[in-house]
């Protein structure tokens, strides 16, 4: 019995720490994907591999782009669909397709081109994203700590992304009919929670408005706003489980 109790306490201690404590990513990847896209499953699987890579955070943004082709994407949201369009306007090319990846808020990449994506990530600065963001969860409150860094002079919006860590979807129509697709770090909610103005910042966000689920995590990113739309991502933090005590009881 003592061994079990101690083991449980050890797990709790680990989960109470900020996920990836001491790790600052150098790449934040967003995949815009659709269940109605035959070219997307390879990109969907790639998200898991990228997210497991040191220094890389990766999320899935399901969009409504192909809902008219015989299957309505069950995970697609207006926020992801609008975000993809906003990126295309900010780049000036208005190029919207699936699978499409956006690296650090600026680079547009074909989402199933494994080699090109890894080359692009390797080509980013060897240094981490310049703005440190540390996250932790205590008593259903998300604590966000953004450190001041003299090298960062840009003002940036802090965005909270609540994600489903893993979702399985049986597709019954369209180009992927009959397939069971798996998605990772699926963004379900996204909202601004603060603004970085060059000074250290600490926020406490009650999670009372987030549905308690065993497999929910979150990312917080700092993204520079431009007059055209979303710009460079200069910092990111991650928590694997928003409700760790529930995860232990799974």
C-alpha positions in Angstrom: 0.0 0.0 0.0 2.8 2.4 0.9 4.4 1.8 -2.5 1.2 2.6 -4.3 0.7 5.8 -2.3 4.2 7.0 -2.9 4.0 6.2 -6.6 0.8 8.2 -6.9 2.3 11.2 -5.1 5.3 11.0 -7.5 3.0 11.1 -10.5 1.1 14.1 -9.0 4.4 15.9 -8.4 5.4 15.5 -12.0 2.0 16.6 -13.4 2.0 19.7 -11.2 5.2 20.9 -12.9 4.9 23.0 -16.1 4.9 20.6 -19.0 8.3 20.7 -20.7 9.7 22.7 -17.7 13.0 24.1 -18.7 12.3 23.5 -22.4 11.7 26.5 -24.7 10.5 25.5 -28.2 12.1 26.9 -31.4 9.2 25.9 -33.6 5.4 26.1 -33.3 3.6 24.3 -36.1 -0.1 24.6 -37.0 -1.7 22.1 -39.4 -4.8 23.1 -41.3 -6.5 19.8 -42.2 -9.9 18.4 -43.3 -11.5 14.9 -43.0 -12.7 15.4 -46.6 -9.1 15.7 -47.9 -7.5 12.5 -49.2 -4.0 14.0 -48.9 -4.5 14.9 -45.2 -4.1 11.7 -43.2 -0.3 11.6 -43.8 -0.1 15.1 -42.5 -2.4 14.3 -39.5 0.0 11.5 -38.5 3.0 13.7 -38.9 1.7 16.1 -36.2 2.3 13.4 -33.6 5.9 12.8 -34.8 6.7 16.5 -34.9 5.2 17.2 -31.4 7.4 14.4 -30.0 10.5 16.1 -31.4 12.6 18.2 -29.0 11.9 21.9 -29.4 8.8 21.5 -31.5 5.2 22.2 -30.5 2.5 21.1 -33.0 -1.3 21.5 -33.2 -4.1 20.5 -35.5 -6.5 23.0 -36.9 -9.5 21.3 -38.6 -11.2 23.5 -41.2 -14.4 23.5 -43.2 -12.8 23.9 -46.6 -14.1 20.7 -48.1 -17.3 20.1 -46.2 -19.3 20.4 -49.5 -17.6 17.2 -51.0 -19.8 14.6 -49.3 -18.6 14.7 -45.7 -18.8 17.4 -43.0 -15.7 17.5 -40.9 -16.8 16.6 -37.3 -13.9 18.6 -35.7 -13.8 21.6 -37.9 -14.4 25.0 -36.3 -15.0 28.5 -37.6 -12.1 29.8 -35.6 -9.6 27.4 -37.4 -11.2 28.2 -40.8 -10.9 32.0 -40.3 -7.4 31.7 -38.9 -6.2 29.9 -42.0 -7.7 32.6 -44.2 -6.2 35.3 -41.9 -2.8 33.8 -42.4 -3.2 33.9 -46.2 -4.2 37.5 -46.1 -1.2 38.4 -43.8 1.2 36.6 -46.2 -0.4 38.4 -49.2 -0.9 35.3 -51.3 -4.5 34.3 -50.2 -3.4 30.7 -50.7 -5.7 28.4 -48.7 -5.5 24.6 -49.1 -5.2 21.3 -47.2 -3.0 20.0 -45.8 -1.3 23.3 -45.0 1.2 23.9 -42.3 2.2 27.3 -40.9 5.6 27.4 -39.1 6.1 30.1 -36.4 3.2 32.1 -37.8 5.0 33.0 -41.0 6.2 30.1 -43.2 3.6 28.3 -45.5 4.4 24.6 -46.0 2.7 21.6 -47.7 1.5 19.6 -44.7 2.3 16.1 -45.9 5.8 16.9 -47.2 7.7 15.4 -44.3 11.2 16.2 -45.7 10.4 19.9 -46.5 8.8 20.4 -43.1 11.7 18.9 -41.2 14.1 20.9 -43.4 12.2 24.1 -42.6 12.2 23.4 -38.9 15.9 22.6 -39.0 16.4 25.9 -40.8 14.9 27.9 -38.0 17.2 29.6 -35.6 19.0 27.1 -33.4 18.0 29.3 -30.5 14.6 28.9 -28.8 11.7 31.2 -29.5 12.8 34.4 -27.8 10.0 34.9 -25.3 9.9 32.3 -22.4 6.4 31.2 -21.4 6.0 28.8 -18.5 2.6 27.2 -17.7 1.4 25.2 -14.7 -2.0 24.1 -13.4 -2.9 24.2 -9.7 -6.4 23.6 -8.4 -8.1 24.1 -11.8 -6.3 27.4 -12.3 -3.9 27.9 -15.2 -0.9 29.9 -14.3 0.9 31.7 -17.1 4.3 33.3 -16.5 5.9 35.3 -19.3 9.5 36.5 -18.6 10.8 39.8 -19.6 13.5 39.7 -22.3 15.4 42.8 -23.4 15.8 41.3 -26.8 12.1 41.1 -27.4 10.7 44.6 -28.3 7.6 43.5 -30.2 4.1 43.7 -28.6 2.4 40.4 -28.8 -1.1 38.9 -28.0 -1.1 35.9 -25.7 -3.5 33.3 -27.1 -4.8 30.3 -25.2 -5.4 27.2 -27.2 -7.3 24.3 -25.5 -6.6 21.0 -27.3 -7.8 17.5 -27.3 -4.6 15.5 -27.1 -5.9 12.6 -29.3 -9.1 12.1 -31.2 -10.2 9.1 -33.3 -12.8 9.8 -36.0 -14.5 7.2 -38.3 -15.2 8.8 -41.6 -18.3 7.6 -43.4 -18.3 9.7 -46.5 -16.2 11.7 -48.9 -12.6 11.0 -50.1 -11.7 9.2 -46.8 -14.8 7.1 -46.6 -14.3 4.0 -44.5 -11.1 5.2 -42.8 -10.6 5.8 -39.1 -8.5 8.9 -38.8 -6.5 9.9 -35.7 -5.8 13.5 -34.8 -3.4 15.0 -32.3 -3.5 18.3 -30.3 -6.8 19.3 -31.9 -7.5 22.9 -31.1 -11.1 23.1 -29.7 -11.0 26.6 -28.2 -8.7 29.6 -28.9 -9.0 33.0 -27.2 -6.8 36.0 -26.3 -5.9 36.2 -22.6 -3.4 39.0 -22.4 -0.9 41.3 -24.1 2.9 41.2 -23.8 4.4 44.7 -23.8 8.0 44.1 -23.0 7.6 43.5 -19.3 7.2 40.3 -17.2 3.7 39.2 -17.0 1.8 36.7 -14.8 -1.8 35.6 -15.3 -4.1 33.3 -13.5 -6.9 31.8 -15.6 -9.7 29.8 -13.8 -10.6 26.8 -15.9 -14.3 26.8 -14.8 -15.4 27.5 -18.3 -13.5 24.6 -19.8 -15.3 21.3 -19.9 -13.5 18.9 -17.6 -12.2 16.1 -19.7 -9.4 13.6 -19.2 -7.5 14.2 -22.3 -7.4 18.0 -22.6 -4.2 20.0 -22.7 -3.4 23.5 -23.7 -0.8 25.8 -25.4 -0.3 29.5 -24.9 1.4 31.3 -27.7 2.6 34.9 -28.0 1.9 36.2 -31.5 2.8 39.6 -33.0 -0.1 41.3 -34.6 0.5 43.1 -38.0 -1.8 45.5 -39.8 -2.6 42.6 -42.3 -3.2 39.9 -39.7 -1.4 37.4 -37.5 2.4 37.6 -37.6 5.4 35.9 -36.0 5.0 33.6 -33.0 7.7 34.6 -30.5 6.9 32.3 -27.6 5.0 29.2 -26.6 4.2 27.1 -23.6 2.4 23.8 -23.1 0.5 21.8 -20.5 -0.2 18.2 -21.4 -3.1 17.8 -18.9 -5.3 20.6 -17.7 -7.0 18.3 -15.2 -4.2 16.0 -14.1 -6.1 14.4 -11.1 -8.8 13.2 -13.5 -6.2 11.8 -15.8 -4.8 9.6 -13.0 -8.3 8.2 -12.3 -8.8 7.2 -16.0 
